[in-house]
Amino acid sequence: MTADSAGAEVLRAEIAALRSEVERLSAKDAITDLVTTYARCCDVGNDPVLLRPLFTDDATWHCDGFGTFEGGDGCALGLKAVAGEKIWWSLHNMISVQVTFDPSGEEATGFWYLWEAATLPDEHTNEPTATWIAGTYDARFRKVDGGWLFSKVVLKLNMASPIDKGWVKKRWPDGTRKQPHFVTLEAGETYYWCKCGKSKTQPFCDGSHASGKVEPVPFRVETSGVHPVCGCRYSKTKPLCDGSHLNLKYDWSLLGKDGPEIKA
C-alpha cells in the first residue's frame, strides 16, 4: 500500500466516524425535541390529537397511582382523561435528558427529571390547589419511518405537594376512597392492608375488622420506597393501586374513532 492510498484509507475512516457521530447527535437532538414536544402537549390539557403522533402503535405509559395505558391511542386518550380528572393545569419542566442508543441505532433508552407546577383538585374539597409535582421519567424510543417515537414511558413520582404547605409538611395528598395512600414501604416486611374500610390507620389494619367477617390482607413489596396503596378498594392489583379510583373515560371521538367494543 502506497503512502497516498494509506492516507486515503485513514481519511475515509475519519469521515465515516464523523458521519456516525453526526447521526448520533442528530438522533439525540430529535429525541430531546420529542421530550419537549410531549411536555408542550401536556401543558395544553394533554391534547390527544397532539400526543398521539408521539407514540408507537404498541406504546405503553405507566405511573404508579395512575395506572398503565396501552397502545398509542390508549396513551393519548388515557393522558387526556387524567387531565380532566386530576391535573387541571400544568407547566412541565423536563430537565437533563439523557439518551443511550442501542447497538442497532434503531432504539434507545432515556431518562430525565420532572419539575412541574400544576393545579390539582384537593382530595377532600375538590377545590383547585396549587401543587408542586416532581419525579423522574424512564423511557424507550424507537425509530419509525425516519423519526423517533416513544415506545414506553414510565413516570416515577417523587412528590405531589401543595405549594402553601411544601413537601416537608405534606409530600403527598391524603389517601382517601378516591385517592391512593402514598406510603413508604420496606422490601421484605409484611404489612396488613385494611379490607373492611373501618380502620383509623388507613391504609393499614388497626383491628377494627374484629367485629366483622372481613380479614386484613397481608402483603409485601419487592422494592423499598414509596408505593401507592389502594384506597378505593376497586384496584385489580390490591392492595396496590392500579388507577381504578380515577374511573377514566376515554373519549375516542377525539381521535375520530369509535373505540373498542365493551364486552358484557
N, C-alpha and C positions, 0 to 999 in steps of 0.2 A: 504494500500500500504506500503510495506516494504521500509526501507531506501535504499536498493540496487535497487529496482525497480524504486523508485523515482529518484535516481541518474541516472539510465539508461535513464529515460524519459527526464531528463534535457539534458543529453549528446546527445540524438537523435535530440532534438530541436536545440541545438547548431550546430550540424553537418548540419542539414537542412538549418539553417540560413547562415552558411558558404558556403554551396553549392550554395545557391541562390545568395550570394554576388559574388562568383567566376563567376557564369554565367553572372551576370550583368556586371562585369568588363571585362569579355571576349567579351561580345557583344559590349560594348563601344569601346574596342580596335579594334574590327573588323570594326566598323563604322568609327572610326578615320582613319584606313587603307584605307577604301573606299574613304574618302575625299582626302587623299593623292594620291591615285591611279588616281582619277579624275583629280587632278592638273597635275600629270605627263603625263596623256593622252592629256590634253590641251596643254602642252608645247612641244608636237611633232605634232603641226599643227591640234589639235583636231581630232586625228585619229579616224574615226568612228568605225573601226574594234575593237579597244581597248576600246572605250567608250560604245559601245552597251551592253556588258555584265554587265555594272554597273547600268542599268536602268530596272525597271519592264516593262512589255509589255504595261501597261497603264500609264506610267510615263508622266509628263509634265515638261517642263523647260521654265521659263519666266524671261525676263528682260525688263523693260521699255526702249524703244528706239531700242530694237532688236526684240521684239515680243514674241510669245508663240510657242513652238514646242510641238507636241503631239505624244504620243506613244514612246516606246523605240527606234524604228527605226527613228522616226522623231526627237527625241532629239539628237541622234548621228549624223544624216545627217545634221540637222539644224546647229549644232555647227561646223561641218566641213565646211559648206557653209559660216558661219560667219568668220571663219579663213581665207578663201580665199578672202573675200570682205573687211574685216575691221581689222583683227588682224593678222599681217604677222609674228610676232614673239612674244613670251611671256615667262615670268618666274613667275609662280603663287606662292605666299606665303599665305598659308591657316593658319590662326592664331587663337589660343584659341578656339578649337572646344568644344562646349557644347552639351551634349546629354541628353534628357529626355525621358524615356521609358513610353509607355502606360501601363495601368494596366495588359493588356493581355501579355505583354512581346514580342509580335509579331510585334509591330510597335513602332516607336519613332520619335521625332522631334529633329532637330538640328539647331545650329546657329554657325557661325564663321565669322571672319573678312577676307577680301581680301586686300592684298597689292601686286600689280603686276607691273613689268616692262614690257613694250610692245612696239612694233613698229606698229604704225597706219599710214594710208595714210593721208597726210594733206588734209583738207576738201576743199581747194582751188586749190592746185597744184598737189595733188595726190602723192607728194614726201613722202618717208618714214620718219616718225617723231618719235623720242624717246619720250615716254609718260609714265607718272605715272598714274595707274588706282587704285582706292580704292573703297571699298564698303563692303557690308555685304551679307551673304548668310543665307537664311532660307530654311530648307529642311524637307521633310518627308522621313522616311526609313521604309522598310518592309522586314521581314524575309521570304525568299523564298528558299525552299529546303535546309534549314540549313544555308544559307548565307544571308547577308544583302545587299539590293539594294536601290537605290534612287527611290522613287515613285513620288516625287515632289521636284523641285529645283526652288527657286526664288532668283535672284541676284538683289540687290538694289545698284545701282551705287551712289557713293558719289562725284566722280570727275574722269575726264579723261584729265589730264593736261600735256601739252608739258613740258618736263624737262627743256628746256632752258628758259622758262618763269615762271614756277612754278604756283601753284594753287592760289596764291594771285592775280597775274596779269591775269591769264587765267585758270579758273577752268574747263571749258568745251570747246570743239571745237565750232567754229562758226556755227550757224544754216544756212543751205543752202537748195537748192532744192533736194540735195542728203543727207541731214543730218538734224535730228530734232533740234529744238531750245530748249536747256535745260534752263528752266526759273523757278524762284521761284514764286509760286502762293499761295495765301491765300484762305483758305476754306471760302465759303460764298460770296466772292467778285465776281462781274461779269466782265468778260473780253470779248474783241471783237477780234476774230480771223480774220485775213485778208484772204479773199477768192479770191480776184481778183489777188493777187500777185504783186500789184504795190506799196504797202506801203513801206515807207523807214524806218519804225519802226517794221520790221518783228520780231515775227510772228503776231504782233498786228496791228489793223487798224489805219491809220492816216488820213483817209478821202479821199484817192486817188481814191476810187471807185466812188466818187460823179459824175464823168463824164460818168460812165457806168451803167450797169444794175445789176452788182453783188454786193450784200449787205454783210457786215461783219456778222460773226456768233457769237452770244453771247453764253458764256459758263461759267460754274463754276466747281470747283473741290471739292471733298468731304474731302480731307485732305490737310493741308498746307505743303509745301515743294517744292522740285524740281520736275518738271514734263516735259517730252519731248513733245513739241508741234509740230505738223506735219509741215514740210516744203515742202514736195514733192507734197502734195495735193492728194495723192492716198490712204491714210490711210482709212481703213474701220471703224475706230473709231474716225474720225475727230471731233474736232480739235486736239485730242491727237494722238500721233504716235503709230502705231501698227507694225512697222518694214517693211512696204511695200516699203520704199525707198531703202531697200537693194536688192530687187528683187532676193531673194535667189533661187538658183537652186540646187535641191537635186540630187546627183549622186547615184542612187540606186544600180548601178553596184558594188559600193564599198562594199556593203553588200551581193553581189551575188543575187540581186533581180531585178525584172523588175519594181517594183513600182506601185502605183495605177494608174488606167486609168484616163486621164483628160477628163472630160465631156465638150462637146462643148456648 
